[in-house]
């Protein structure tokens, strides 16, 4: 069975807060389900971060997953209707030519785990932060809570025995990010 050598998990980039700044789509139109300007800045900075990795543990992804919207009424609409996971990696997808999977909705993390396990090489996952530990739990025991950060990368590296080990790298891309 195929399995990725490395899985990198990121939270979608910055989102609207209360009170605003408002989210904006890629055309600059107000959209509460989109990134804020700082989030779009991060999305752009992630292109170089992943295309030409300079930090230990970071690799160029062959496959990129981003959660898509869900119609599940049990999920908070701020999470279920979010375009942010896909927007966060859209510039990277456009530049990299990586395989892009945007067909698994937030709330279907078990389906995401199964799809990730079918990949080879390096996989990048952009998801809703409260659900990232659920995806990680498909590969490691007792993943930590994500927290409220937009600037971290969880890296799951496959060991020779097929198990995975977690490390965390700070992106250190924008002012206010934790240093690498």
N, C-alpha and C positions, 0 to 999 in steps of 0.2 A: 504494500500500500504506500502511496506517495505521502510525503509529509514535508513541510517546509523546514529548511535549515535554520531560518530565523524568522520570527514574527515581531514586528514593531507595532505597538499600539499607541495611538495619539488621540487626545480629546479634540473634538472640533475646535476651531479657533474662536476668538472672542465673540460674544453674543450681546444683544441688547440687554440693558439693565433697567431697573425701575428706579428713578425716572430715567428717561432716554439719555444717552444717544440711541437713536433708532437704528435698526438693521437696514441694510440697503442691499439690493441685488446687484449683479455685476454691471448693470446699466446705471446704477446710482438711484434707482427708484426705491422709496421706502417699502420695506417688507419685514414685518416682525419675525419672520421665520429665517431670515438671512443673517449673515455676519454683520458686525459693525465695521467701520472703516479700519480700526486696528486689527480686526480679524482678517480682513482682506490683505492688510500689510503682512500679517503672519503667513497667510496662504502663499503670497508671493515669495516670501523669504524661505519657505519650506522647499521651493524648487531647488535652489542651490544646495540647501542643507542635505537633501536626499539624492540629488543628481551627482554631486561631487562631494561625497562625504569626507569630512575631515576630523570628525569626532570618533573616538574609539567606540565600537559597537554599532555604529550607524552604517548601513549599507544601502545601495541602490535597489529599490524594490522591483521585482519582476511582475508582481500582482498587487493591485491596490483595491481594497474593499472600503466602501463608505456606506453607512446606513442610509436607507431610503425612508420615505415617509410611511406611516402606518395608519390604517383606519381603525385600529383597536381602540375602542372607547374607554378601556380601562387604563390607558397610558395617558399621562399628562399631555395635553395638546402642545405645550411648549416643546416637549420632546418628540411626540409622535408626528408632528407636522414640520419639524425642523429640516431645513435645507442645508444647514451648516456643515454636517459631516462631508457631504459631496462638494460643497463650495470650498472647503478647506483644502482639498486635494485636487480641485479642478485645474489650477495652473500647472501642478506637477504632472497630472495625467496628460494634459495637452502637450507638455514638453517632452515627457519621458518615453511615450509609446508603450508604457506598461499595460498589461491586461487590466481592465477596469471592471470591477463588479459593484454595481449600484442597484442590485435587485433584491436585497434582503432587508426587510424593514426592521427598524428599532423594535425591540420586543421579541424578535426571533433570533436571539443570540445562539440558541442551540443549532439552528440552521446555519448560522455564520461559522460556528465552530466546525461543523461537518464540512462546509465548503473550504475553509482554511486548511483543514487536514488533507484535502485532496490536491493541494498546491505543492509545487516544488520550488526550491530556491528561497528567495526573500519575499516576505509578504508584509505589506503595510496596511493597517486597519485604522480608519478614522471613524470614531463612534461617539455616542452620547456617554459622557464620563461616568455616570452612575452605573452604567451597564458594562463598562470595560472590565471590571473585576470578574464578571460572569464569563466573559469570553476568555480571559486569562485562566480561569478555573478549569477550562477545557484542556489545559496544557500543564498547569502547575497546581500544587496543593496550596490552599490558604493564601490567595493573592491579597495584597493590602487593599485598603480603600483608596480610591483615586484621589480624593480631596478636591480642592477648587482651583487647580492649576490648569493653565492653557499651554504651559511651556515645558512639559515633560514628555519623554518618550520611554515607554516601558519596552524593554527588549527581552524577548524570550529566545535564547539560543539553545539549539538542540545539542545534547550531549551524545557521545558515542553509543550509549545504551538506549537512545531514543527518547529519553526524558528531556525536559526543558528546565533551564535555569533563568531566573529573572535578574535583570540589572536595570537601572534607571539612569537615563542621560538627560541633562537639562539642555534645552534647545539654545538658550542664550542668544536669541535672535533680535529681540526688541528691548527697548529701554524698560526696566522693571522686571525683566526675566531673571531668574536665579542664574548665577554664573555657572559655567561648565567646569 
